Amino acid sequence: MLSSRPSAHSRGDCPMCVGSAGRQRRQTGHTNRWQLAPPLPGDLLGQSQVKRATRAGLCVHTPHRSTRSADTLQQRRDDSPSQQPPPLHAGLCRTSQNIQLSHTSANPDHAFYIVSQEVVQSAQPDAVLECFGSIWELHCPYLCESETLAELYSTSKKQRHTLLQERTESGVRERCVWRGGREMRLRQDAGMGKSRGSLTRPILLQLNINDPCITKESLSFALRSMYRRDACPDQWCEAVLSAATLLRLPQLKQRCLKEMISNISFSTVCDFHRVSCKYKQTSLQQACERWLELFLVTELSHRIDLRDLTFDLLLKTLQCPRVFTSSEYELLRTVLYWIYLQFNTREHTLPSHSTIISYFCRASGIFLEQPLGQTYAPLFQALRLHGITERQHMEEMQKINVFPHSWLHFTFSNLVYSIHSGGNMHITNFSKQAVRFGMTVTGEHCTHTVGLYGFYFLLRASRVGESAAFAFSMEVKTLGPCASREL
């Protein structure tokens, strides 16, 4: 940048005269702002940029970038001998000592630059990746860990070699100069091959990313992981997995899957299962489904995150014979809560049970007989309604306008049949019709009693010695003189 102000030696009485060195400036922030050195009281814009850069955790000093007046440059050009021009990549190869970046900085490309330069000790890059509007300096020993980047590098290198051969054969104009005691050929080769300032230039790699899930931050972390395998992102999520898949980094991909599996919770299970289906990761998908089998009723059904559960995944969980629940009514309650959240998307917290029951009681007509409600019928068909035998729960089933009269008549008729038959149940498929109930073990010993058609099932759990294992048993008792039997 050239200043239009008069030169220093043309205005000798000017208090701003700084001698033959000219008026030097330095870059102070993210943007193309410059500050006079030393700082002047009137340079308000430059001072504000310094404060902004300090708050952001970024302090960049580029000694080779300075501005002088036009006649000062002419004076130095006339008085001083010719200097060796700086390398063409000098603007990119700044030492890590000149850059200070905090962990919370919003500059992923600078974060990658610091890590890479610390590992390679400021070595010159072999390739330059252009992506997300930034430049990422890469080095062969590390970029080869990515199959995608390795293929780009190999292809670009071959293309450059072929182009140089074609230009050599067609008689590209060259001239030889001596610099530093060795011969250097300068040619007009669009920045390829041996050129001014360096013997070889980095190969330019262009990567177009169309996946909206990949962010600049996730790409920066994926590239940093090639230099430091123990690096950790702020969060193991879909963006990291997408970047690892795009760059084909198998180690990072497996590590991401492992971390996601270990971090499955009520707030992540729905999103992680969607990601596992998108990228066809069976291990993550099975882990999410197993978590739902255990904690659908006990955790997810009490959180607003229940609304993120998909219809197919909820149906699959309800149909699973291993799903845990203290009673069949808890599964019915979970389905009612989930349907309520699908129709009331503006809810930010899970409403009370009475609010949801009142919502279905106010419905005009039977929910499952309406066209919209029939799409949710498979969820209620997956429930084993004959296992709901508590009086208040049965009254609630009649109160809400959800079930058709034929459904209630069939369920209650089977209940009456079982009572008059001494507890015998009309079951044709045990794995799909058996009554589901369970208990949560909270101490060294735990018992739970379940009553069904005149039978009482006593569940016991006790810790085995000092280990983490538990022994379970179930004892069946009746009100009659029949002896109890332990199963």
C-alpha positions as CSV (number, residue, x, y, z in Angstrom):
1,M,0.0,0.0,0.0
2,L,1.5,3.4,-1.0
3,S,0.8,6.6,0.8
4,S,0.0,9.8,-1.1
5,R,1.6,12.0,1.5
6,P,4.8,14.0,0.8
7,S,8.1,12.3,1.6
8,A,9.9,12.9,4.8
9,H,12.9,14.7,3.3
10,S,10.7,17.1,1.3
11,R,9.2,18.4,4.5
12,G,12.1,18.7,6.9
13,D,10.3,20.8,9.4
14,C,7.5,18.3,9.8
15,P,7.2,16.9,13.3
16,M,6.2,13.5,11.9
17,C,9.5,13.1,10.2
18,V,11.0,9.7,11.1
19,G,14.1,9.6,8.9
20,S,15.0,7.3,6.1
21,A,13.1,4.4,7.6
22,G,9.8,5.9,6.6
23,R,6.4,5.6,8.4
24,Q,6.1,2.0,9.1
25,R,2.8,0.4,10.1
26,R,1.8,-3.0,11.4
27,Q,-1.3,-5.1,11.0
28,T,-3.3,-5.2,14.2
29,G,-6.4,-7.3,13.8
30,H,-8.4,-9.8,11.8
31,T,-9.3,-7.2,9.1
32,N,-7.1,-5.2,6.8
33,R,-6.5,-2.4,9.3
34,W,-3.1,-0.9,10.0
35,Q,-1.6,0.9,12.9
36,L,1.2,3.3,12.9
37,A,4.3,2.2,14.9
38,P,4.8,3.5,17.5
39,P,1.1,4.1,18.3
40,L,0.0,7.7,18.0
41,P,-2.7,9.3,20.2
42,G,-4.6,10.3,17.1
43,D,-4.7,6.8,15.5
44,L,-8.0,5.9,17.1
45,L,-8.9,3.3,14.5
46,G,-5.6,1.4,14.9
47,Q,-5.9,1.4,18.7
48,S,-9.5,0.1,18.6
49,Q,-8.3,-2.7,16.3
50,V,-5.6,-3.6,18.8
51,K,-8.1,-3.9,21.7
52,R,-10.4,-5.9,19.6
53,A,-7.7,-8.4,18.6
54,T,-6.6,-8.7,22.3
55,R,-10.2,-9.5,23.4
56,A,-10.5,-12.1,20.7
57,G,-7.2,-13.8,21.8
58,L,-5.5,-13.0,18.5
59,C,-2.3,-11.0,18.1
60,V,-0.7,-11.2,14.7
61,H,2.5,-9.4,13.8
62,T,3.8,-9.6,10.3
63,P,7.2,-7.9,10.2
64,H,7.5,-8.2,6.4
65,R,4.2,-6.4,5.8
66,S,4.8,-2.6,6.1
67,T,3.9,0.6,4.3
68,R,6.0,3.5,3.5
69,S,5.6,6.7,1.4
70,A,6.3,6.5,-2.3
71,D,9.4,8.7,-2.2
72,T,10.8,6.8,0.8
73,L,10.6,3.6,-1.2
74,Q,12.3,5.4,-4.1
75,Q,15.1,6.6,-1.9
76,R,15.7,3.2,-0.4
77,R,15.6,1.7,-3.9
78,D,18.3,4.2,-5.1
79,D,20.5,4.2,-2.0
80,S,20.5,0.5,-0.9
81,P,21.7,-2.5,-2.9
82,S,19.3,-4.9,-4.4
83,Q,17.9,-7.3,-1.8
84,Q,16.8,-10.8,-2.2
85,P,12.9,-10.7,-2.5
86,P,11.0,-12.5,0.2
87,P,9.7,-16.0,-0.5
88,L,6.3,-16.0,-2.2
89,H,4.9,-18.1,0.6
90,A,6.3,-15.9,3.4
91,G,2.8,-14.4,4.0
92,L,1.6,-17.9,5.0
93,C,4.6,-19.2,6.8
94,R,4.5,-17.2,10.0
95,T,6.1,-18.7,13.1
96,S,3.9,-19.8,15.8
97,Q,5.6,-17.5,18.2
98,N,4.1,-14.5,16.4
99,I,0.5,-15.9,16.8
100,Q,-1.3,-16.3,20.1
101,L,-4.7,-17.9,19.8
102,S,-7.0,-18.7,22.7
103,H,-9.1,-21.9,22.8
104,T,-12.3,-19.8,22.4
105,S,-11.1,-18.0,19.3
106,A,-13.5,-18.0,16.4
107,N,-10.6,-18.6,13.9
108,P,-10.5,-22.4,13.1
109,D,-7.9,-21.9,10.3
110,H,-5.5,-20.1,12.7
111,A,-6.0,-22.8,15.3
112,F,-5.0,-25.4,12.7
113,Y,-2.0,-23.3,11.7
114,I,-0.7,-23.1,15.3
115,V,-0.9,-26.9,15.8
116,S,0.6,-27.8,12.5
117,Q,3.5,-25.4,12.9
118,E,4.3,-26.7,16.3
119,V,4.4,-30.2,15.0
120,V,6.4,-29.6,11.8
121,Q,8.5,-26.9,13.5
122,S,7.6,-24.2,10.9
123,A,8.6,-26.4,7.9
124,Q,7.5,-25.3,4.5
125,P,4.2,-26.8,3.3
126,D,4.0,-29.4,0.5
127,A,0.4,-28.5,-0.4
128,V,-2.1,-25.7,0.2
129,L,-5.7,-26.7,0.7
130,E,-8.3,-24.1,-0.4
131,C,-11.6,-24.7,1.4
132,F,-14.2,-22.6,3.2
133,G,-12.5,-19.5,1.9
134,S,-9.3,-20.2,3.9
135,I,-5.9,-21.5,3.2
136,W,-4.7,-24.6,5.0
137,E,-1.0,-25.5,4.8
138,L,-0.4,-29.2,4.6
139,H,2.6,-31.4,4.8
140,C,3.1,-34.8,3.0
141,P,3.8,-37.0,6.1
142,Y,0.5,-35.9,7.6
143,L,-1.9,-35.3,4.7
144,C,-1.3,-38.8,3.5
145,E,-3.3,-40.0,6.5
146,S,-6.4,-38.7,4.6
147,E,-7.2,-40.8,1.6
148,T,-9.1,-38.0,0.1
149,L,-6.3,-35.5,0.4
150,A,-3.7,-38.0,-0.7
151,E,-5.6,-38.6,-3.9
152,L,-6.0,-34.9,-4.5
153,Y,-2.3,-34.3,-3.9
154,S,-1.2,-37.2,-6.2
155,T,-3.6,-36.1,-9.0
156,S,-2.6,-32.4,-8.8
157,K,1.1,-33.3,-8.7
158,K,0.8,-35.4,-11.9
159,Q,-1.2,-32.7,-13.6
160,R,1.5,-30.1,-12.7
161,H,4.2,-32.3,-14.0
162,T,2.4,-33.0,-17.2
163,L,1.7,-29.2,-17.7
164,L,5.4,-28.4,-17.1
165,Q,6.5,-30.9,-19.6
166,E,4.1,-29.5,-22.2
167,R,5.2,-26.0,-21.6
168,T,8.9,-27.0,-21.8
169,E,8.3,-28.8,-25.1
170,S,6.4,-25.8,-26.5
171,G,9.3,-23.5,-25.7
172,V,8.3,-21.5,-22.7
173,R,10.4,-18.4,-22.3
174,E,12.9,-18.9,-19.5
175,R,15.9,-16.9,-18.3
176,C,18.6,-18.0,-15.9
177,V,19.7,-15.9,-13.0
178,W,22.3,-16.5,-10.3
179,R,21.1,-16.1,-6.7
180,G,22.8,-17.3,-3.6
181,G,25.5,-19.0,-5.6
182,R,23.2,-21.2,-7.6
183,E,21.4,-21.1,-10.9
184,M,17.6,-20.5,-10.9
185,R,15.3,-20.6,-13.8
186,L,12.5,-18.1,-13.9
187,R,9.5,-18.9,-16.2
188,Q,5.9,-17.8,-16.7
189,D,4.3,-21.0,-15.6
190,A,1.3,-19.7,-13.6
191,G,3.0,-20.3,-10.3
192,M,4.1,-23.9,-11.0
193,G,7.4,-25.5,-10.7
194,K,10.6,-23.6,-10.0
195,S,9.8,-19.9,-9.7
196,R,10.9,-16.7,-8.1
197,G,11.6,-16.9,-4.4
198,S,11.6,-20.7,-4.0
199,L,12.7,-23.8,-5.8
200,T,9.4,-25.5,-5.5
201,R,6.0,-24.1,-4.7
202,P,3.2,-25.9,-2.6
203,I,0.7,-27.7,-4.7
204,L,-2.7,-26.1,-4.6
205,L,-5.6,-28.4,-3.6
206,Q,-9.2,-27.4,-4.0
207,L,-11.9,-29.2,-2.0
208,N,-15.5,-28.4,-2.6
209,I,-17.7,-29.4,0.4
210,N,-21.4,-29.6,-0.3
211,D,-22.4,-31.3,3.0
212,P,-24.1,-28.7,5.2
213,C,-23.2,-30.7,8.3
214,I,-19.5,-30.0,7.8
215,T,-18.5,-26.7,9.4
216,K,-15.2,-24.8,9.3
217,E,-14.6,-25.8,12.9
218,S,-15.1,-29.5,12.2
219,L,-12.8,-29.4,9.2
220,S,-10.2,-27.6,11.3
221,F,-10.3,-30.3,13.9
222,A,-10.2,-33.1,11.4
223,L,-7.0,-31.5,9.9
224,R,-5.5,-31.0,13.3
225,S,-6.1,-34.6,14.2
226,M,-3.7,-35.6,11.3
227,Y,-1.0,-33.8,13.2
228,R,-2.1,-34.6,16.7
229,R,-4.1,-37.7,17.2
230,D,-4.9,-36.9,20.8
231,A,-6.7,-33.6,19.9
232,C,-10.3,-33.3,21.1
233,P,-13.1,-31.2,19.7
234,D,-15.5,-29.1,21.8
235,Q,-18.1,-31.8,21.1
236,W,-18.2,-35.2,19.4
237,C,-21.1,-34.8,17.0
238,E,-22.3,-35.2,13.5
239,A,-20.0,-32.5,12.1
240,V,-16.9,-34.3,13.2
241,L,-18.1,-37.6,11.9
242,S,-19.0,-36.0,8.6
243,A,-15.6,-34.4,8.2
244,A,-13.8,-37.6,9.1
245,T,-16.0,-39.4,6.5
246,L,-15.3,-36.9,3.8
247,L,-11.6,-36.8,4.3
248,R,-11.5,-40.6,4.8
249,L,-9.7,-40.6,8.1
250,P,-10.5,-44.1,9.5
251,Q,-8.8,-43.6,12.9
252,L,-10.7,-40.4,13.6
253,K,-13.9,-41.9,12.4
254,Q,-13.6,-44.9,14.8
255,R,-12.6,-42.6,17.6
256,C,-15.6,-40.4,17.0
257,L,-18.0,-43.4,16.9
258,K,-16.5,-44.7,20.2
259,E,-16.9,-41.3,21.9
260,M,-20.4,-40.9,20.6
261,I,-21.4,-44.4,21.9
262,S,-20.0,-43.5,25.4
263,N,-21.9,-40.2,25.4
264,I,-25.4,-41.5,24.6
265,S,-27.9,-39.9,26.8
266,F,-31.5,-38.6,26.7
267,S,-30.3,-35.4,25.0
268,T,-28.2,-37.2,22.3
269,V,-29.7,-40.6,21.6
270,C,-32.2,-39.3,19.0
271,D,-29.6,-37.3,17.1
272,F,-27.0,-40.0,17.3
273,H,-29.4,-42.7,16.0
274,R,-30.3,-40.4,13.0
275,V,-26.5,-40.0,12.3
276,S,-25.9,-43.7,12.5
277,C,-28.6,-44.4,9.9
278,K,-27.3,-41.6,7.7
279,Y,-23.8,-43.0,7.6
280,K,-24.8,-46.7,8.1
281,Q,-22.8,-47.1,11.3
282,T,-24.3,-50.3,12.8
283,S,-22.4,-50.2,16.1
284,L,-23.7,-46.7,16.9
285,Q,-27.2,-47.6,15.8
286,Q,-27.3,-50.7,18.0
287,A,-26.0,-48.8,21.0
288,C,-28.7,-46.2,20.6
289,E,-31.4,-48.8,20.3
290,R,-30.1,-50.7,23.3
291,W,-30.1,-47.5,25.3
292,L,-33.8,-46.8,24.4
293,E,-34.7,-50.4,25.5
294,L,-33.4,-49.6,28.9
295,F,-34.1,-45.9,29.5
296,L,-37.1,-45.0,27.3
297,V,-39.5,-45.2,30.2
298,T,-37.2,-44.2,33.1
299,E,-35.4,-41.2,31.5
300,L,-36.5,-40.1,28.0
301,S,-40.2,-40.2,28.7
302,H,-39.7,-37.5,31.4
303,R,-37.8,-35.1,29.1
304,I,-38.8,-32.7,26.4
305,D,-36.3,-34.5,24.2
306,L,-38.9,-37.2,23.8
307,R,-40.4,-35.1,20.9
308,D,-37.2,-35.8,18.8
309,L,-37.8,-39.5,18.8
310,T,-38.9,-40.7,15.4
311,F,-42.1,-42.7,14.8
312,D,-40.2,-45.7,13.4
313,L,-37.7,-45.8,16.3
314,L,-40.5,-45.5,18.9
315,L,-42.4,-48.3,17.3
316,K,-39.4,-50.5,17.1
317,T,-38.7,-50.0,20.8
318,L,-42.2,-50.7,21.8
319,Q,-42.2,-54.0,19.8
320,C,-38.9,-55.1,21.4
321,P,-39.4,-57.8,24.0
322,R,-36.4,-56.5,26.0
323,V,-37.8,-53.0,26.6
324,F,-37.7,-52.2,30.3
325,T,-40.8,-50.8,32.1
326,S,-42.2,-51.1,35.6
327,S,-45.7,-51.7,34.1
328,E,-47.4,-51.7,30.8
329,Y,-49.2,-48.5,31.7
330,E,-45.9,-46.6,31.7
331,L,-45.5,-47.5,28.0
332,L,-49.0,-46.2,27.3
333,R,-48.2,-43.0,29.1
334,T,-45.0,-42.6,27.0
335,V,-47.0,-42.9,23.8
336,L,-49.5,-40.4,24.9
337,Y,-46.8,-37.9,25.9
338,W,-45.0,-38.4,22.5
339,I,-48.2,-37.8,20.5
340,Y,-49.0,-34.7,22.5
341,L,-45.5,-33.3,21.8
342,Q,-45.9,-33.9,18.1
343,F,-49.0,-31.8,18.0
344,N,-47.7,-29.1,20.4
345,T,-44.3,-28.2,19.0
346,R,-44.1,-24.9,20.8
347,E,-43.8,-26.6,24.2
348,H,-40.3,-26.0,25.8
349,T,-40.9,-28.1,28.9
350,L,-42.7,-31.3,29.4
351,P,-46.2,-30.6,30.7
352,S,-47.8,-32.3,33.7
353,H,-49.7,-35.6,33.4
354,S,-53.0,-33.9,34.0
355,T,-52.4,-31.4,31.2
356,I,-51.9,-34.2,28.7
357,I,-54.9,-36.3,29.9
358,S,-57.1,-33.2,29.6
359,Y,-55.8,-32.6,26.1
360,F,-57.0,-36.0,24.9
361,C,-60.3,-35.7,26.9
362,R,-61.1,-32.5,25.1
363,A,-60.6,-34.1,21.7
364,S,-63.7,-34.2,19.5
365,G,-64.3,-37.7,18.4
366,I,-62.2,-40.8,19.0
367,F,-58.6,-40.1,18.1
368,L,-57.8,-43.5,16.5
369,E,-60.9,-43.3,14.4
370,Q,-59.9,-40.1,12.7
371,P,-57.7,-40.1,9.6
372,L,-54.9,-38.3,11.3
373,G,-55.0,-40.5,14.4
374,Q,-55.0,-43.7,12.3
375,T,-51.4,-43.1,11.3
376,Y,-50.5,-43.5,15.0
377,A,-52.5,-46.7,15.4
378,P,-49.4,-49.0,15.1
379,L,-48.0,-47.5,18.3
380,F,-51.1,-48.5,20.3
381,Q,-51.2,-51.9,18.6
382,A,-47.7,-52.5,19.9
383,L,-48.8,-52.1,23.5
384,R,-50.1,-55.0,25.5
385,L,-53.2,-53.3,26.9
386,H,-54.3,-56.5,28.6
387,G,-51.5,-56.0,31.0
388,I,-53.0,-52.8,32.4
389,T,-55.1,-54.1,35.3
390,E,-55.0,-51.3,37.9
391,R,-58.5,-49.8,38.4
392,Q,-57.4,-46.1,38.1
393,H,-55.5,-46.8,34.9
394,M,-58.4,-48.7,33.3
395,E,-60.7,-45.8,34.2
396,E,-58.3,-43.4,32.6
397,M,-58.3,-45.5,29.4
398,Q,-62.1,-45.1,29.2
399,K,-61.9,-41.4,30.0
400,I,-59.5,-40.2,27.2
401,N,-61.0,-40.1,23.7
402,V,-58.3,-42.3,22.2
403,F,-59.4,-45.9,21.9
404,P,-62.4,-47.0,19.8
405,H,-65.1,-48.9,21.7
406,S,-64.2,-52.1,20.0
407,W,-60.6,-51.9,21.4
408,L,-61.8,-51.4,24.9
409,H,-64.4,-54.1,24.7
410,F,-61.9,-56.6,23.5
411,T,-59.3,-55.7,26.2
412,F,-61.8,-55.7,29.1
413,S,-63.5,-59.0,27.9
414,N,-60.1,-60.8,28.0
415,L,-59.6,-59.4,31.5
416,V,-63.0,-60.8,32.7
417,Y,-62.2,-64.1,31.0
418,S,-58.9,-64.4,32.8
419,I,-60.5,-63.7,36.2
420,H,-63.3,-66.3,35.7
421,S,-60.7,-68.8,34.4
422,G,-58.6,-68.7,37.6
423,G,-55.9,-66.5,36.1
424,N,-55.5,-68.2,32.7
425,M,-54.8,-65.8,29.9
426,H,-55.8,-66.2,26.3
427,I,-52.3,-66.0,24.8
428,T,-51.2,-67.4,21.4
429,N,-47.8,-65.8,21.2
430,F,-45.9,-65.5,24.4
431,S,-43.1,-63.3,23.2
432,K,-45.6,-60.7,21.9
433,Q,-48.4,-61.0,24.5
434,A,-46.7,-61.7,27.8
435,V,-47.2,-59.0,30.4
436,R,-44.2,-56.8,30.9
437,F,-43.1,-55.5,34.4
438,G,-39.9,-54.9,36.1
439,M,-38.1,-53.0,39.0
440,T,-35.1,-50.7,39.4
441,V,-32.4,-52.0,41.8
442,T,-31.3,-49.2,44.1
443,G,-29.4,-51.0,46.9
444,E,-27.8,-54.2,48.0
445,H,-31.2,-56.0,48.2
446,C,-34.4,-55.1,46.4
447,T,-37.9,-56.6,46.2
448,H,-41.0,-55.8,44.2
449,T,-44.4,-57.4,44.1
450,V,-46.7,-57.5,41.1
451,G,-50.3,-58.6,41.3
452,L,-52.0,-60.2,38.2
453,Y,-55.3,-62.1,38.1
454,G,-55.1,-63.3,41.6
455,F,-51.4,-64.2,41.4
456,Y,-48.7,-62.3,43.1
457,F,-45.2,-62.3,41.6
458,L,-42.4,-61.5,44.1
459,L,-39.2,-60.2,42.4
460,R,-36.0,-60.3,44.4
461,A,-32.6,-58.9,43.6
462,S,-29.5,-59.1,45.7
463,R,-25.8,-58.4,45.2
464,V,-23.4,-61.3,44.9
465,G,-20.7,-60.8,47.4
466,E,-18.6,-57.7,46.8
467,S,-18.9,-57.9,43.0
468,A,-21.1,-55.7,40.8
469,A,-23.2,-58.8,39.8
470,F,-26.8,-59.4,41.1
471,A,-28.8,-62.5,41.5
472,F,-32.5,-62.4,40.5
473,S,-35.3,-64.7,41.4
474,M,-39.1,-64.6,41.1
475,E,-41.6,-66.3,43.4
476,V,-45.3,-66.9,42.5
477,K,-47.9,-66.7,45.3
478,T,-51.6,-67.1,45.3
479,L,-54.4,-66.2,47.7
480,G,-55.4,-69.8,48.0
481,P,-53.8,-72.7,49.9
482,C,-51.5,-73.5,47.0
483,A,-47.9,-73.4,48.0
484,S,-45.7,-70.8,46.6
485,R,-43.3,-71.7,43.8
486,E,-40.0,-70.0,43.1
487,L,-38.9,-69.6,39.5
